[in-house]
Amino acid sequence: MTSLKIKIFLPALFALIVVILVAQGAAGMRSVWQLNDQAANITGRMDKTLMIATWNGSSRMFAAFT
């Protein structure tokens, strides 16, 4: 009986751990993609802000950020 439990539960435990690790990896990749998207959005907004500041003639105020 004990041998039967080990033959069933040990592979099942291994499979469960593999599934959890794959899910964790997918969640991590999704997080990195979202972080890259946010960094691209911030870069785009900063470019627009600097363009407006230059257009207004107030580029001296933003010179410290470039």
TORPA-4810 file (N, C-alpha, C, O; in nm, 3 decimals):
<nodes>
NODE_1_0.082_-0.120_0.000_0.000_0.000_0.000_0.087_0.127_0.000_0.058_0.223_-0.072_M
NODE_2_0.192_0.125_0.082_0.279_0.241_0.089_0.351_0.262_-0.044_0.368_0.375_-0.088_T
NODE_3_0.394_0.155_-0.107_0.462_0.164_-0.235_0.369_0.221_-0.341_0.413_0.296_-0.428_S
NODE_4_0.243_0.186_-0.336_0.145_0.238_-0.431_0.126_0.389_-0.413_0.116_0.462_-0.511_L
NODE_5_0.121_0.434_-0.288_0.108_0.577_-0.261_0.227_0.655_-0.315_0.211_0.762_-0.373_K
NODE_6_0.348_0.600_-0.296_0.468_0.668_-0.343_0.469_0.672_-0.496_0.508_0.773_-0.554_I
NODE_7_0.427_0.563_-0.560_0.426_0.558_-0.706_0.327_0.657_-0.766_0.346_0.705_-0.878_K
NODE_8_0.222_0.689_-0.693_0.119_0.781_-0.744_0.148_0.924_-0.701_0.146_1.015_-0.784_I
NODE_9_0.176_0.946_-0.573_0.186_1.082_-0.521_0.317_1.153_-0.555_0.317_1.275_-0.572_F
NODE_10_0.425_1.081_-0.565_0.552_1.146_-0.596_0.553_1.205_-0.738_0.591_1.321_-0.754_L
NODE_11_0.512_1.131_-0.841_0.503_1.193_-0.974_0.398_1.304_-0.980_0.415_1.403_-1.051_P
NODE_12_0.289_1.287_-0.906_0.186_1.391_-0.905_0.240_1.519_-0.840_0.211_1.629_-0.887_A
NODE_13_0.317_1.505_-0.735_0.378_1.621_-0.669_0.477_1.688_-0.763_0.482_1.811_-0.770_L
NODE_14_0.556_1.610_-0.833_0.652_1.665_-0.929_0.578_1.742_-1.039_0.618_1.852_-1.075_F
NODE_15_0.471_1.684_-1.092_0.393_1.750_-1.197_0.332_1.880_-1.146_0.330_1.980_-1.218_A
NODE_16_0.283_1.880_-1.025_0.225_2.001_-0.966_0.331_2.110_-0.952_0.304_2.227_-0.981_L
NODE_17_0.449_2.074_-0.909_0.556_2.173_-0.894_0.595_2.229_-1.030_0.620_2.349_-1.043_I
NODE_18_0.602_2.143_-1.132_0.635_2.190_-1.267_0.530_2.288_-1.317_0.564_2.390_-1.376_V
NODE_19_0.402_2.257_-1.295_0.294_2.346_-1.338_0.303_2.481_-1.265_0.285_2.586_-1.326_V
NODE_20_0.331_2.479_-1.136_0.344_2.603_-1.060_0.462_2.685_-1.111_0.451_2.807_-1.123_I
NODE_21_0.574_2.621_-1.142_0.691_2.693_-1.192_0.666_2.754_-1.330_0.711_2.865_-1.358_L
NODE_22_0.594_2.682_-1.415_0.561_2.736_-1.548_0.470_2.857_-1.533_0.488_2.958_-1.602_V
NODE_23_0.372_2.849_-1.446_0.281_2.962_-1.422_0.357_3.082_-1.366_0.331_3.196_-1.404_A
NODE_24_0.450_3.056_-1.276_0.530_3.164_-1.218_0.618_3.229_-1.325_0.632_3.352_-1.326_Q
NODE_25_0.675_3.151_-1.413_0.756_3.205_-1.522_0.672_3.290_-1.617_0.717_3.396_-1.661_G
NODE_26_0.551_3.243_-1.649_0.463_3.320_-1.737_0.424_3.453_-1.672_0.420_3.556_-1.739_A
NODE_27_0.395_3.450_-1.543_0.360_3.573_-1.472_0.480_3.669_-1.469_0.462_3.790_-1.482_A
NODE_28_0.599_3.616_-1.452_0.719_3.701_-1.452_0.743_3.765_-1.587_0.779_3.882_-1.594_G
NODE_29_0.724_3.689_-1.694_0.742_3.744_-1.829_0.639_3.853_-1.857_0.670_3.955_-1.917_M
NODE_30_0.517_3.831_-1.813_0.411_3.932_-1.832_0.446_4.060_-1.757_0.424_4.170_-1.807_R
NODE_31_0.500_4.044_-1.638_0.539_4.161_-1.559_0.650_4.240_-1.627_0.647_4.363_-1.628_S
NODE_32_0.747_4.170_-1.683_0.857_4.239_-1.753_0.804_4.311_-1.877_0.846_4.423_-1.905_V
NODE_33_0.712_4.249_-1.950_0.655_4.315_-2.068_0.580_4.441_-2.028_0.591_4.544_-2.096_W
NODE_34_0.505_4.434_-1.919_0.433_4.553_-1.872_0.530_4.663_-1.829_0.506_4.781_-1.855_Q
NODE_35_0.638_4.625_-1.765_0.739_4.722_-1.724_0.802_4.789_-1.845_0.824_4.910_-1.845_L
NODE_36_0.832_4.712_-1.948_0.888_4.770_-2.071_0.789_4.866_-2.137_0.829_4.971_-2.186_N
NODE_37_0.661_4.830_-2.138_0.559_4.919_-2.195_0.550_5.050_-2.117_0.540_5.157_-2.177_D
NODE_38_0.555_5.041_-1.986_0.548_5.162_-1.903_0.672_5.250_-1.925_0.660_5.373_-1.929_Q
NODE_39_0.788_5.189_-1.939_0.910_5.267_-1.964_0.900_5.338_-2.100_0.943_5.452_-2.113_A
NODE_40_0.845_5.270_-2.199_0.828_5.332_-2.331_0.728_5.448_-2.322_0.749_5.552_-2.385_A
NODE_41_0.621_5.431_-2.245_0.523_5.539_-2.228_0.585_5.661_-2.159_0.560_5.775_-2.198_N
NODE_42_0.665_5.636_-2.058_0.730_5.746_-1.985_0.826_5.819_-2.078_0.833_5.942_-2.077_I
NODE_43_0.902_5.744_-2.159_0.995_5.806_-2.253_0.920_5.893_-2.353_0.964_6.004_-2.384_T
NODE_44_0.808_5.843_-2.403_0.729_5.921_-2.498_0.673_6.048_-2.436_0.672_6.154_-2.499_G
NODE_45_0.627_6.037_-2.313_0.573_6.155_-2.246_0.682_6.257_-2.216_0.659_6.378_-2.224_R
NODE_46_0.802_6.209_-2.181_0.912_6.301_-2.154_0.953_6.373_-2.281_0.982_6.493_-2.278_M
NODE_47_0.956_6.302_-2.394_0.988_6.366_-2.521_0.888_6.476_-2.554_0.925_6.585_-2.598_D
NODE_48_0.759_6.446_-2.533_0.655_6.546_-2.560_0.670_6.667_-2.467_0.655_6.782_-2.509_K
NODE_49_0.700_6.640_-2.341_0.717_6.748_-2.244_0.834_6.838_-2.282_0.823_6.961_-2.276_T
NODE_50_0.945_6.777_-2.321_1.061_6.856_-2.361_1.034_6.935_-2.489_1.081_7.048_-2.504_L
NODE_51_0.958_6.875_-2.580_0.924_6.946_-2.703_0.837_7.068_-2.673_0.859_7.176_-2.729_M
NODE_52_0.740_7.052_-2.585_0.654_7.164_-2.547_0.734_7.271_-2.474_0.715_7.390_-2.496_I
NODE_53_0.825_7.228_-2.386_0.907_7.324_-2.312_0.995_7.404_-2.406_1.012_7.524_-2.389_A
NODE_54_1.051_7.338_-2.505_1.134_7.408_-2.603_1.050_7.502_-2.687_1.093_7.614_-2.718_T
NODE_55_0.932_7.459_-2.723_0.842_7.540_-2.805_0.799_7.667_-2.730_0.785_7.774_-2.789_W
NODE_56_0.778_7.653_-2.598_0.738_7.767_-2.515_0.854_7.859_-2.482_0.833_7.967_-2.427_N
NODE_57_0.974_7.818_-2.513_1.090_7.899_-2.479_1.134_7.882_-2.336_1.215_7.960_-2.286_G
NODE_58_1.082_7.782_-2.269_1.117_7.762_-2.128_1.204_7.639_-2.112_1.191_7.565_-2.014_S
NODE_59_1.293_7.616_-2.207_1.376_7.496_-2.201_1.477_7.502_-2.088_1.529_7.398_-2.047_S
NODE_60_1.507_7.621_-2.036_1.602_7.631_-1.925_1.549_7.560_-1.801_1.627_7.508_-1.721_R
NODE_61_1.417_7.558_-1.787_1.359_7.492_-1.670_1.382_7.340_-1.677_1.399_7.276_-1.573_M
NODE_62_1.381_7.282_-1.797_1.395_7.139_-1.812_1.536_7.096_-1.846_1.560_6.977_-1.869_F
NODE_63_1.629_7.188_-1.851_1.767_7.155_-1.888_1.830_7.059_-1.785_1.915_6.978_-1.821_A
NODE_64_1.790_7.067_-1.662_1.848_6.981_-1.559_1.804_6.836_-1.575_1.870_6.746_-1.524_A
NODE_65_1.693_6.811_-1.645_1.641_6.676_-1.659_1.698_6.604_-1.781_1.680_6.483_-1.795_F
NODE_66_1.765_6.675_-1.869_1.815_6.610_-1.991_1.959_6.569_-1.978_2.016_6.513_-2.072_T
</nodes>
